Amino acid sequence: MPLSAWSRNVRFMPTKPKSLFWTRTDTAGAEHVVFDDGQGLVARGVVLAVDPIPYTCRYQLTAGPDWATTRVEVEVEGAGWSRSVRLEPGGGRWRVTTGEQGDLDAALRAAGHPPAGLPGTDDPDRLADAVDVDLGGSTLFNILPIRRLGLQRAPAESARRIAVAWVLVPSLVVVPAEQVYTSLGPGRVRFASGTFTADLDVDPDGYVVRYPGLAERIDPR
């Protein structure tokens, strides 16, 4: 189902939804999202970047009142190619649906990068332990574990280890990943995955203000 069709079926957003904008600090790019977080989360966003090749990524995300992901749909397109993936949890496993047009691998090779492989996953059972989805290059998706675990206002505490379905961009390959979130006190959360660590500045609602090495939020004056 294309994003435009899904928009007509997701929970209605209020006439004055919230909006956040981040500028990328790792490459030329930005992210803008419009959302309603009155009862869980309904969000529509766009990520733009030029690395590894120029692309536009559009996503829709819904999470329940417990902030566990209920549905994610992503579309990415560039010159001569496009891909899509939809992830839906249910019955102890994730349903992963993909689409592809054009040849992303050819575009990557032309730019001197290795091929991306096929979108989605050939074994959804590998995602069975995941509660959250993490979209590569997006700052918004950090809100899911932060709110679900109540880290935005928590005192400094021990690390919380989680499993996520990590959606790589622009390939939309979906892989299982282990991440660690640690509250450093109100307004500070440490994110770690593998050898990468970043101390995130978050607002009182848990949305990222500054993500070192990825993005900084621009708030209206």
Solvent accessible surface area in square Angstrom, and as a share of the most:
residue,aa,sasa,rsa
1,M,100,0.45
2,P,79,0.50
3,L,19,0.09
4,S,73,0.47
5,A,16,0.13
6,W,7,0.02
7,S,40,0.26
8,R,186,0.68
9,N,104,0.53
10,V,23,0.13
11,R,104,0.38
12,F,167,0.69
13,M,15,0.07
14,P,60,0.38
15,T,127,0.74
16,K,182,0.77
17,P,49,0.31
18,K,99,0.42
19,S,62,0.40
20,L,24,0.12
21,F,81,0.34
22,W,1,0.00
23,T,46,0.27
24,R,28,0.10
25,T,73,0.42
26,D,75,0.39
27,T,29,0.17
28,A,65,0.51
29,G,22,0.21
30,A,19,0.15
31,E,3,0.01
32,H,73,0.33
33,V,0,0.00
34,V,39,0.22
35,F,3,0.01
36,D,24,0.12
37,D,20,0.10
38,G,64,0.61
39,Q,129,0.58
40,G,5,0.04
41,L,0,0.00
42,V,3,0.02
43,A,0,0.00
44,R,92,0.33
45,G,5,0.05
46,V,54,0.31
47,V,1,0.00
48,L,83,0.42
49,A,5,0.04
50,V,76,0.44
51,D,81,0.42
52,P,42,0.26
53,I,13,0.07
54,P,91,0.57
55,Y,13,0.05
56,T,30,0.17
57,C,1,0.00
58,R,93,0.34
59,Y,2,0.01
60,Q,5,0.02
61,L,0,0.00
62,T,21,0.12
63,A,4,0.03
64,G,13,0.12
65,P,113,0.71
66,D,95,0.49
67,W,16,0.06
68,A,22,0.17
69,T,6,0.03
70,T,69,0.40
71,R,46,0.17
72,V,0,0.00
73,E,5,0.02
74,V,0,0.00
75,E,48,0.22
76,V,0,0.00
77,E,75,0.33
78,G,25,0.24
79,A,99,0.76
80,G,69,0.66
81,W,10,0.04
82,S,33,0.21
83,R,7,0.03
84,S,31,0.20
85,V,2,0.01
86,R,32,0.12
87,L,0,0.00
88,E,38,0.17
89,P,53,0.33
90,G,48,0.46
91,G,88,0.84
92,G,68,0.66
93,R,112,0.41
94,W,5,0.02
95,R,151,0.55
96,V,31,0.18
97,T,50,0.29
98,T,62,0.36
99,G,29,0.28
100,E,76,0.34
101,Q,133,0.59
102,G,54,0.52
103,D,75,0.39
104,L,1,0.01
105,D,29,0.15
106,A,42,0.32
107,A,28,0.22
108,L,7,0.03
109,R,134,0.49
110,A,95,0.73
111,A,53,0.41
112,G,67,0.64
113,H,63,0.28
114,P,103,0.65
115,P,77,0.49
116,A,26,0.20
117,G,34,0.33
118,L,142,0.71
119,P,16,0.10
120,G,2,0.02
121,T,30,0.18
122,D,140,0.72
123,D,55,0.28
124,P,31,0.20
125,D,84,0.44
126,R,129,0.47
127,L,1,0.01
128,A,50,0.39
129,D,119,0.62
130,A,11,0.09
131,V,62,0.36
132,D,1,0.01
133,V,1,0.01
134,D,19,0.10
135,L,1,0.01
136,G,17,0.17
137,G,19,0.18
138,S,4,0.03
139,T,2,0.01
140,L,2,0.01
141,F,3,0.01
142,N,5,0.03
143,I,2,0.01
144,L,0,0.00
145,P,4,0.03
146,I,0,0.00
147,R,60,0.22
148,R,67,0.24
149,L,30,0.15
150,G,36,0.35
151,L,0,0.00
152,Q,24,0.11
153,R,152,0.55
154,A,14,0.11
155,P,97,0.61
156,A,75,0.58
157,E,67,0.30
158,S,88,0.57
159,A,54,0.42
160,R,98,0.36
161,R,157,0.57
162,I,18,0.09
163,A,35,0.27
164,V,2,0.01
165,A,0,0.00
166,W,96,0.34
167,V,0,0.00
168,L,55,0.27
169,V,29,0.16
170,P,8,0.05
171,S,9,0.06
172,L,0,0.00
173,V,30,0.17
174,V,2,0.01
175,V,37,0.21
176,P,50,0.32
177,A,21,0.16
178,E,98,0.44
179,Q,5,0.02
180,V,23,0.13
181,Y,2,0.01
182,T,22,0.13
183,S,0,0.00
184,L,56,0.28
185,G,10,0.10
186,P,101,0.64
187,G,23,0.22
188,R,91,0.33
189,V,0,0.00
190,R,98,0.36
191,F,11,0.04
192,A,22,0.17
193,S,33,0.22
194,G,79,0.76
195,T,149,0.86
196,F,94,0.39
197,T,77,0.45
198,A,6,0.05
199,D,35,0.18
200,L,0,0.00
201,D,37,0.19
202,V,10,0.06
203,D,28,0.14
204,P,89,0.56
205,D,63,0.33
206,G,0,0.00
207,Y,7,0.03
208,V,3,0.02
209,V,51,0.29
210,R,99,0.36
211,Y,16,0.06
212,P,39,0.25
213,G,57,0.55
214,L,25,0.12
215,A,1,0.00
216,E,73,0.33
217,R,38,0.14
218,I,96,0.49
219,D,71,0.37
220,P,130,0.81
221,R,283,1.03
